[in-house]
Amino acid sequence: MSKKQILVADDEYPITRSISRLLESAGFQCLLAANGEEALRLVRTQRPSAILLDLDMPVMSGTEVLRLLREDPELREIPVCILSALSQCCCRLGEPIEGVQRVLPKPYDPVELLEAVREMVEEDLGDPDPPDPAQ
């Protein structure tokens, strides 16, 4: 089975590097983007299983990336987790945002981040344990 690709889009290299190390140690393959334009290009060419997206990035904001993803019928189903500092986030944590599976704060909790990624990838795969019809 091939490793699931996760796009990590954040303009702060120490953050993308630490997240990629965490995810790679858990068996994922990471794609890194330092700005929104690069993130969108990688999504279109690599089709990752899930996206961790910062909102405040140069060239193109994470908000704009999210809008463009949700307008594209071929990309709109890719799960997205917003990973952003509370002062930057356009919503309160826990409130639903259209087209976003999770919103996590920076600095992130590694356990919570891994949980969010695993949930998004499981959704991508469908129900990992379908009910037994014989029961």
Backbone as CSV, one residue per row, in Angstrom:
resi,resn,N_x,N_y,N_z,CA_x,CA_y,CA_z,C_x,C_y,C_z
1,MET,0.839,-1.182,0.000,0.000,0.000,0.000,0.883,1.245,0.000
2,SER,0.605,2.205,-0.856,1.428,3.403,-0.939,1.084,4.367,0.191
3,LYS,2.060,5.189,0.534,1.861,6.163,1.598,0.906,7.256,1.135
4,LYS,0.062,7.708,2.023,-0.846,8.811,1.727,-0.060,10.120,1.757
5,GLN,-0.298,10.970,0.743,0.369,12.271,0.680,-0.463,13.312,1.416
6,ILE,0.228,14.101,2.237,-0.390,15.199,2.950,0.329,16.476,2.531
7,LEU,-0.434,17.465,2.077,0.146,18.760,1.739,0.170,19.622,2.991
8,VAL,1.347,20.140,3.327,1.509,21.062,4.447,1.830,22.422,3.846
9,ALA,0.893,23.361,3.958,1.063,24.683,3.357,1.173,25.730,4.458
10,ASP,2.371,26.249,4.632,2.641,27.253,5.663,3.921,27.976,5.258
11,ASP,3.955,29.289,5.454,5.135,30.055,5.056,6.236,30.064,6.109
12,GLU,6.013,29.419,7.250,7.030,29.355,8.298,7.732,28.002,8.205
13,TYR,8.955,28.023,7.653,9.687,26.774,7.404,9.842,25.902,8.651
14,PRO,10.165,26.457,9.822,10.289,25.568,10.986,8.994,24.797,11.280
15,ILE,7.864,25.396,11.000,6.585,24.716,11.234,6.375,23.612,10.197
16,THR,6.573,23.930,8.915,6.374,22.890,7.890,7.349,21.735,8.110
17,ARG,8.562,22.044,8.492,9.569,20.998,8.720,9.176,20.117,9.901
18,SER,8.740,20.718,11.016,8.377,19.905,12.188,7.129,19.074,11.917
19,ILE,6.166,19.636,11.194,4.962,18.875,10.851,5.311,17.726,9.915
20,SER,6.157,17.996,8.925,6.513,16.925,7.987,7.261,15.807,8.704
21,ARG,8.123,16.128,9.640,8.827,15.085,10.407,7.832,14.247,11.212
22,LEU,6.892,14.918,11.842,5.866,14.221,12.627,5.055,13.279,11.735
23,LEU,4.580,13.799,10.606,3.738,12.995,9.719,4.519,11.859,9.059
24,GLU,5.745,12.135,8.666,6.565,11.093,8.050,6.864,9.975,9.044
25,SER,7.070,10.319,10.315,7.311,9.288,11.330,6.067,8.437,11.565
26,ALA,4.891,8.969,11.184,3.639,8.218,11.317,3.275,7.493,10.018
27,GLY,4.160,7.539,9.013,3.938,6.781,7.796,3.332,7.547,6.631
28,PHE,3.224,8.852,6.742,2.688,9.661,5.649,3.829,10.232,4.812
29,GLN,3.515,10.591,3.575,4.450,11.310,2.711,3.986,12.763,2.689
30,CYS,4.914,13.714,2.787,4.532,15.122,2.849,4.968,15.897,1.610
31,LEU,4.107,16.790,1.206,4.404,17.797,0.196,4.423,19.121,0.938
32,LEU,5.407,19.975,0.680,5.522,21.237,1.397,5.339,22.413,0.458
33,ALA,4.548,23.395,0.912,4.331,24.620,0.146,4.549,25.808,1.071
34,ALA,5.275,26.812,0.578,5.598,27.993,1.380,4.653,29.163,1.122
35,ASN,3.761,29.018,0.143,2.782,30.078,-0.124,1.550,29.460,-0.776
36,GLY,0.501,30.235,-0.869,-0.753,29.723,-1.386,-0.699,29.305,-2.842
37,GLU,0.029,30.048,-3.652,0.135,29.708,-5.075,0.817,28.356,-5.264
38,GLU,1.882,28.141,-4.514,2.598,26.865,-4.573,1.704,25.731,-4.069
39,ALA,0.940,25.997,-3.015,0.022,24.988,-2.475,-1.003,24.578,-3.527
40,LEU,-1.591,25.546,-4.184,-2.598,25.257,-5.203,-1.993,24.458,-6.366
41,ARG,-0.782,24.823,-6.773,-0.104,24.092,-7.847,0.127,22.634,-7.445
42,LEU,0.578,22.406,-6.208,0.827,21.042,-5.744,-0.468,20.242,-5.635
43,VAL,-1.539,20.870,-5.197,-2.819,20.171,-5.116,-3.251,19.730,-6.509
44,ARG,-3.103,20.612,-7.474,-3.539,20.293,-8.843,-2.680,19.213,-9.501
45,THR,-1.386,19.198,-9.194,-0.501,18.233,-9.862,-0.329,16.929,-9.084
46,GLN,-0.406,16.977,-7.765,-0.120,15.790,-6.947,-1.359,15.145,-6.322
47,ARG,-2.458,15.882,-6.233,-3.704,15.366,-5.639,-3.467,14.697,-4.276
48,PRO,-3.071,15.468,-3.262,-2.816,14.867,-1.948,-4.096,14.302,-1.333
49,SER,-3.927,13.429,-0.360,-5.067,12.830,0.335,-5.711,13.813,1.301
50,ALA,-4.924,14.762,1.807,-5.425,15.764,2.745,-4.497,16.977,2.720
51,ILE,-5.016,18.101,3.240,-4.263,19.363,3.228,-4.287,19.985,4.616
52,LEU,-3.117,20.384,5.109,-2.995,21.229,6.297,-2.673,22.615,5.778
53,LEU,-3.548,23.578,6.059,-3.475,24.880,5.391,-3.436,26.029,6.379
54,ASP,-2.374,26.825,6.311,-2.285,28.070,7.079,-3.095,29.121,6.334
55,LEU,-3.691,30.043,7.060,-4.489,31.081,6.409,-3.655,32.269,5.953
56,ASP,-2.630,32.609,6.726,-1.852,33.819,6.467,-0.546,33.462,5.765
57,MET,-0.595,33.449,4.416,0.586,33.124,3.617,0.780,34.176,2.536
58,PRO,2.016,34.323,2.057,2.270,35.286,0.981,1.798,34.772,-0.382
59,VAL,1.804,35.635,-1.346,1.452,35.398,-2.744,-0.045,35.141,-2.893
60,MET,-0.569,34.140,-2.165,-2.000,33.846,-2.156,-2.338,33.327,-0.757
61,SER,-3.360,33.886,-0.133,-3.714,33.483,1.232,-4.323,32.085,1.250
62,GLY,-4.301,31.476,2.425,-4.946,30.184,2.597,-6.445,30.265,2.360
63,THR,-7.032,31.399,2.711,-8.461,31.602,2.478,-8.774,31.557,0.991
64,GLU,-7.931,32.177,0.177,-8.116,32.169,-1.274,-7.889,30.759,-1.837
65,VAL,-6.888,30.060,-1.318,-6.636,28.681,-1.754,-7.877,27.836,-1.473
66,LEU,-8.411,27.966,-0.273,-9.595,27.194,0.101,-10.771,27.508,-0.822
67,ARG,-10.976,28.780,-1.124,-12.071,29.183,-2.013,-11.906,28.544,-3.397
68,LEU,-10.686,28.590,-3.932,-10.425,28.017,-5.257,-10.571,26.494,-5.258
69,LEU,-10.159,25.856,-4.186,-10.320,24.404,-4.085,-11.796,24.025,-4.100
70,ARG,-12.591,24.759,-3.344,-14.010,24.430,-3.212,-14.805,24.759,-4.477
71,GLU,-14.265,25.615,-5.334,-14.922,25.928,-6.606,-14.576,24.918,-7.694
72,ASP,-13.540,24.115,-7.490,-13.084,23.168,-8.501,-13.702,21.793,-8.230
73,PRO,-14.547,21.303,-9.139,-15.208,20.014,-8.914,-14.250,18.841,-8.719
74,GLU,-13.054,18.935,-9.288,-12.087,17.844,-9.152,-11.302,17.905,-7.843
75,LEU,-11.321,19.050,-7.163,-10.507,19.226,-5.953,-11.328,19.452,-4.694
76,ARG,-12.599,19.742,-4.841,-13.401,20.170,-3.687,-13.552,19.118,-2.604
77,GLU,-13.364,17.855,-2.943,-13.551,16.789,-1.955,-12.291,16.477,-1.142
78,ILE,-11.174,17.105,-1.476,-9.948,16.859,-0.704,-10.134,17.468,0.681
79,PRO,-9.964,16.663,1.747,-10.156,17.180,3.099,-9.107,18.233,3.457
80,VAL,-9.565,19.280,4.167,-8.695,20.388,4.568,-8.804,20.608,6.068
81,CYS,-7.650,20.800,6.692,-7.569,21.209,8.097,-6.855,22.551,8.135
82,ILE,-7.512,23.548,8.707,-6.877,24.856,8.888,-5.971,24.771,10.106
83,LEU,-4.733,25.190,9.941,-3.754,25.215,11.020,-3.240,26.645,11.084
84,SER,-3.729,27.408,12.078,-3.409,28.827,12.092,-3.403,29.372,13.517
85,ALA,-2.657,30.431,13.730,-2.636,31.094,15.027,-4.018,31.677,15.306
86,LEU,-4.426,31.621,16.554,-5.762,32.126,16.903,-5.966,33.566,16.465
87,SER,-4.923,34.376,16.554,-5.056,35.778,16.173,-5.300,35.943,14.678
88,GLN,-4.914,34.926,13.878,-5.107,35.003,12.433,-6.416,34.368,11.999
89,CYS,-6.935,33.453,12.818,-8.065,32.634,12.381,-9.339,33.465,12.301
90,CYS,-10.073,33.265,11.211,-11.285,34.034,10.969,-12.474,33.462,11.725
91,CYS,-12.250,32.458,12.531,-13.349,31.850,13.272,-12.836,31.422,14.633
92,ARG,-13.780,31.073,15.514,-13.396,30.491,16.791,-13.175,29.001,16.588
93,LEU,-12.214,28.442,17.322,-11.934,27.011,17.196,-13.191,26.215,17.507
94,GLY,-13.411,25.208,16.719,-14.550,24.345,16.940,-15.764,24.715,16.107
95,GLU,-15.832,25.945,15.619,-16.956,26.337,14.773,-16.730,25.820,13.366
96,PRO,-17.781,25.294,12.749,-17.598,24.779,11.388,-17.338,25.891,10.369
97,ILE,-16.482,25.605,9.422,-16.216,26.494,8.294,-16.518,25.663,7.060
98,GLU,-17.270,26.203,6.148,-17.632,25.450,4.953,-16.379,24.947,4.239
99,GLY,-16.350,23.650,3.976,-15.245,23.057,3.240,-14.037,22.713,4.085
100,VAL,-14.138,22.828,5.414,-13.010,22.553,6.296,-13.410,21.475,7.305
101,GLN,-12.578,20.438,7.414,-12.880,19.354,8.341,-12.511,19.698,9.780
102,ARG,-11.378,20.391,9.960,-10.915,20.727,11.311,-10.230,22.078,11.285
103,VAL,-10.203,22.725,12.449,-9.430,23.943,12.653,-8.587,23.707,13.904
104,LEU,-7.264,23.798,13.735,-6.345,23.586,14.848,-5.496,24.831,15.059
105,PRO,-5.151,25.114,16.319,-4.339,26.301,16.609,-2.858,26.060,16.389
106,LYS,-2.138,27.163,16.194,-0.682,27.145,16.262,-0.329,27.888,17.538
107,PRO,0.581,27.393,18.341,1.321,26.155,18.136,0.383,24.948,18.249
108,TYR,0.700,23.916,17.485,-0.171,22.743,17.402,0.221,21.695,18.435
109,ASP,-0.744,20.870,18.778,-0.517,19.709,19.631,-0.249,18.527,18.689
110,PRO,0.909,17.884,18.759,1.245,16.808,17.829,0.222,15.670,17.824
111,VAL,-0.294,15.303,18.989,-1.272,14.218,19.064,-2.563,14.622,18.349
112,GLU,-3.016,15.835,18.598,-4.243,16.333,17.966,-4.066,16.468,16.446
113,LEU,-2.889,16.916,16.020,-2.621,17.061,14.593,-2.638,15.703,13.889
114,LEU,-1.968,14.720,14.475,-1.972,13.373,13.892,-3.387,12.792,13.852
115,GLU,-4.139,13.025,14.902,-5.528,12.552,14.941,-6.341,13.178,13.805
116,ALA,-6.174,14.475,13.592,-6.907,15.177,12.534,-6.535,14.625,11.159
117,VAL,-5.250,14.408,10.929,-4.803,13.889,9.634,-5.335,12.473,9.419
118,ARG,-5.244,11.648,10.433,-5.753,10.274,10.294,-7.250,10.264,10.013
119,GLU,-8.001,11.125,10.678,-9.447,11.213,10.426,-9.727,11.648,8.992
120,MET,-8.973,12.632,8.503,-9.194,13.099,7.133,-8.873,12.012,6.119
121,VAL,-7.809,11.277,6.340,-7.413,10.223,5.413,-8.415,9.069,5.467
122,GLU,-8.923,8.744,6.651,-9.946,7.703,6.767,-11.200,8.098,6.007
123,GLU,-11.588,9.385,6.097,-12.744,9.864,5.342,-12.478,9.701,3.854
124,ASP,-11.239,9.952,3.441,-10.862,9.806,2.036,-10.984,8.352,1.578
125,LEU,-10.703,7.423,2.474,-10.770,6.009,2.146,-12.169,5.436,2.295
126,GLY,-13.067,6.189,2.887,-14.381,5.655,3.209,-14.318,5.027,4.588
127,ASP,-15.363,4.362,5.005,-15.430,3.737,6.316,-14.426,2.588,6.377
128,PRO,-13.405,2.676,7.269,-12.391,1.632,7.315,-12.931,0.311,7.861
129,ASP,-13.981,0.334,8.653,-14.572,-0.870,9.224,-16.063,-0.883,8.933
130,PRO,-16.466,-1.262,7.710,-17.888,-1.277,7.398,-18.598,-2.316,8.271
131,PRO,-19.853,-2.059,8.620,-20.567,-3.003,9.472,-20.761,-4.345,8.760
132,ASP,-20.760,-5.406,9.564,-20.961,-6.758,9.032,-22.451,-6.960,8.832
133,PRO,-22.909,-7.189,7.576,-24.346,-7.334,7.327,-24.939,-8.569,7.972
134,ALA,-24.097,-9.556,8.371,-24.599,-10.774,8.984,-24.999,-10.565,10.435
135,GLN,-24.610,-9.437,11.015,-24.934,-9.191,12.434,-26.235,-8.482,12.597
